[in-house]
Amino acid sequence: MTKTRGIYIHIPFCTGKCFYCDFYSVKANENLMAKYVSALKCEIRSSAGKFSEAVADTLYFGGGTPSLVGAERIAEIIKTVKDCFPAAFGEVSMECNPQPDIDYAAYRDAGVDRLSMGVQSLDDETLRLSGRRHSASEAAEALERAGRVFGNISADVMLGLPAQSVRSAVETVSRLAERLKHVSMYMLKLEKGTALYKSVSEKTVSLPSEDETVDMYDACMAELHKKGIYRYEISNFAVKGFESRHNLKYWHREEYLGFGAAAHGFADNIRYANPRSLNAYIAGLNFASGGAESYAVSSEDAEEEAVMLALRTDKGLDVERFNAEFGSDFFSRFSDAIEKCRELTEFDGRFFRIKPRKLLFESYVAREFMR
Ligand code: SF4
């Protein structure tokens, strides 16, 4: 069987910083973007032949806001990837934000076939207090225009944002579900160093409580299920057949190459991370996939990773596959953790999983399996 792997390209530009964001991103500027894309192509070229043979079957542009570099550069990057690696893409995703001036057809013509749009909320007050640069009506209009071009669109929704209620969150996902086949729903993590952290510490902005945020998650999930959009991973919901093929690779512990500043990759049993510095990256320092930080994954860690990642999914861990892949016996290897998490987990004869109603305890369960 031909080996396959995904390719992740990080484009760290944004038009401004959202108040809650601690991702690696910098303010977009034409000169910097041109230099960055050249460095990116250089990194991709210099990686050709470095890894064992595999067909690249998914490509994912994440950010930042990858669409900001423009469709022409996206096309150049895709061409460079295809020139350097055997490729048969079954999915080419690009993250974007609701921008009024975006020409969606140009990105489709560049080779993108799936969009992931950062909507976050369809409530104007929540958007404003979160530092988003679009209104609810602009987001709805962007989805409408993108929908005329793309048949596969996902929207990101954030839960636990300022001025958000269970009702407004449900209304957001309900409207999204009317036109989309995939929704990703994340709970806000208030990170130190962000503008939102400061406002909350200074008590100029308040956030919903943790319990309210969990209620939002449950209510939004119920609403999505009503509309035929099912959870397949703790934060991801899709109409059957529209699950993100690229992201599934992460949870199935499959290989992917990562290119760009702050990109991560996993191939030939090595995990690596490029530096979180645009200047170092452009200068060609410490990158080239494996040049920055990298480590070989021990077989013990590989087993723990496989369990931890699979437990994020609704399907859970394929025990037969795990035993065959690692020459191990899952139930004896993890007997202590399984015993401790007995109330939270179930086994159907093939898949070991967290009970559907308990999936939000995933980080607790994962910790037990990683001891
Ligand atoms: S658009 Fe996304 S990556 Fe950019 S600042 Fe906002 S949350 Fe962060």
Boltz pocket constraint, residues with backbone or C-beta under 6 A from the ligand:
constraints:
  - pocket:
      binder: B
      contacts: [[A, 13], [A, 14], [A, 15], [A, 16], [A, 17], [A, 18], [A, 21], [A, 22], [A, 23], [A, 24], [A, 25], [A, 63], [A, 64], [A, 65], [A, 97], [A, 118]]
      max_distance: 6.0
